[in-house]
């Protein structure tokens, strides 16, 4: 069987490898000059390959269409990805949150594994080659066009990625192929992306907060909550817990607020008692000089302003009501959410080829025989921690391994 794979990211490379290993003749078309261009920049160039978790935990970290992924993760799980790396000479390590990285901290070393196995598997990789459209006859795929040139085949695997980081070649080609074949494309939204705030926080850009709580609220009701690390940007907030929240709120309507709890380990009463102790030791100091240990220095002006306590007020003159205000401010530093940062800066794309029209057992289209999809082009996305690359690995494996039905 002759197979054409479109896209040289992790899904496409894995699909090409597994198809070749079962005896298919495989051509992999990559429009860039090299493979895995987006992989090079993932994890700040370190590449979080997968997560060393069980399948139940993996599914719990999939935001959109987790049930669709059940079959694929059971056929090629996170330990299979790790074994693929180790068997092909890549040393790996497991860090906080069970995140798996190359031991070298170089994403290029992960890509070299693919290149090595593709060569060994005799996959015909063609760089700087862009597929313009598919040939579909009688609801069956029969080839692809490179410009006006038709290259015939029995099976096509579309693994073109989403539309995040378009500079890496993710420009939505796969959605066009899918749409032309009659597929529905669900709304494309940014996922794992920074959040813009209404308030001007430019002066706080670069300030990192560790071990804080972060909530998203609508009409006073807490919708989602995360604890961990975040940071301020010129237009809002980012960092691990913010990225997670962005993927949970990107489909929500209405006015949303973001509340930061600077002391999530302390309840209001415990924090109040701590303030009392601090104040007792600094009773003759002015308020502005007595709260330096509460949080990072850069946030103090905002906390002082929100607490409505006068800067030069002596600590021993602060009332219980003012202290309660201070506790409330520290536990609920609140901002209005403007919107999410653009999809071009998102780590992954939310939305894509409607999985209701894809067979989860083999990744084949339910509409067109011989047409398969894998990776980010599908309407499946996960949280940070290696889950999105694992989605690509698992769906690519299944798409490559499966016969036409």
Phi, psi and omega in degrees: 000138178262125184240135173246128176251130179252112179115125183253039171270190183299323180293313181293318180295318178294320178298317180296319181295312184291326177294317181294321182295336178266009171102005179281152172274121190238131170244130177249118178262126178234124184282342174278175180275356179208166181276156171059040186298321179287329178299328182302325186259355182290146181059038182055038178088359180266329177069097174282094190299312182198191178232132184280063184236169176278172186294327179296316178294320178303310181298325180294340181261008175265123184280308183251126177058053179298325182297326179301330185275352185303311182297315183294318182289332177287333179274329180213095187264187184294328178289330177293323177295317179296320180294321177303318178293309184297318181297337183248026168087009179262117175283137183234165178219154180249126181248188181310139182075017179060027178283132183258128180231159168298142180301331182281349186063025180240117178299330181300331180290327176292318180295324178299328177298312178300314181301318180297314183287325176299317178297315181297327183272003179059036175282133178275100182266125181241113183274166177048039182233117185253125175283128183268324177195168178262153170259122180234124180233127180052048178059029176223136178285138182227002178168178176228156178255130169253097191066239178263358183273126178267127173247115185283151177198173179261334188214139176236131175247116180269115181223056190268001180079190182258222176234013174277150185048061183301337178297343179268005179103356180278085185244018173085016180303319183298326179294323178294315178302315182295316181296315179300333180272003177097007182277150174275137176249119179287157184308135181268119185229155175289141175226149185053068187215162178291161179246128176273140180250153177293317181291150178279112181242018184305325181293341181266359184308127180096348180287123181257137177243124179252149178054048176245161175260147180222124181241150169248128183238150171224126183053039177081355181262132179286121179268314181216152181213137178224153176234135180157223186251142176212172177210158176270146175242183179293336183242355182173234183224156177209199182098168189311308185288332178289319178301317178299313180298323182300322180288340180270342184247359189293348178254001185279148176251165176092171182283128181243147176241152177242126182241130180253127175258108184285345180225067185294339181282347182247131172281174185303316183295315180295319178295321179297318178296322178295318178299318179301316179296316179298319182292324180298324181281350181228035191301331182264359180280158172285149184309315184298337182260004187246001184239022183299336183269000186290319182199188180298143188304320185298334182274345186303315179304321180292318180296316179300315181297313182294328182287342180063025175264132182295137184305318186267009180290133178293140183304321183288358178254358181288129183279167178297322180296318179293322178295319177299322177298319180295316177301313181300320180294315181295324182272344183215066176281106195251140179228159174266131178279125178277302178188182175269154174299162186295158183295336181292338179255003179286147179291321177222166177261130171269134183101176180143208181297124183299118185288349175294338181260011180238136177281115184293344181284332184222358180069016179273144175300140175278351184259323186235121180292135178085358179257122183237155178229147179209147174084210190292342177297336177280156177279067176218130174210152184236180179280176176289157179124012179099001186286327182285324175292324178295323175304314180297315181297314184291313181290325177296316178302311183294316181298320180288322185283335189280143175275162176288132178242000000 
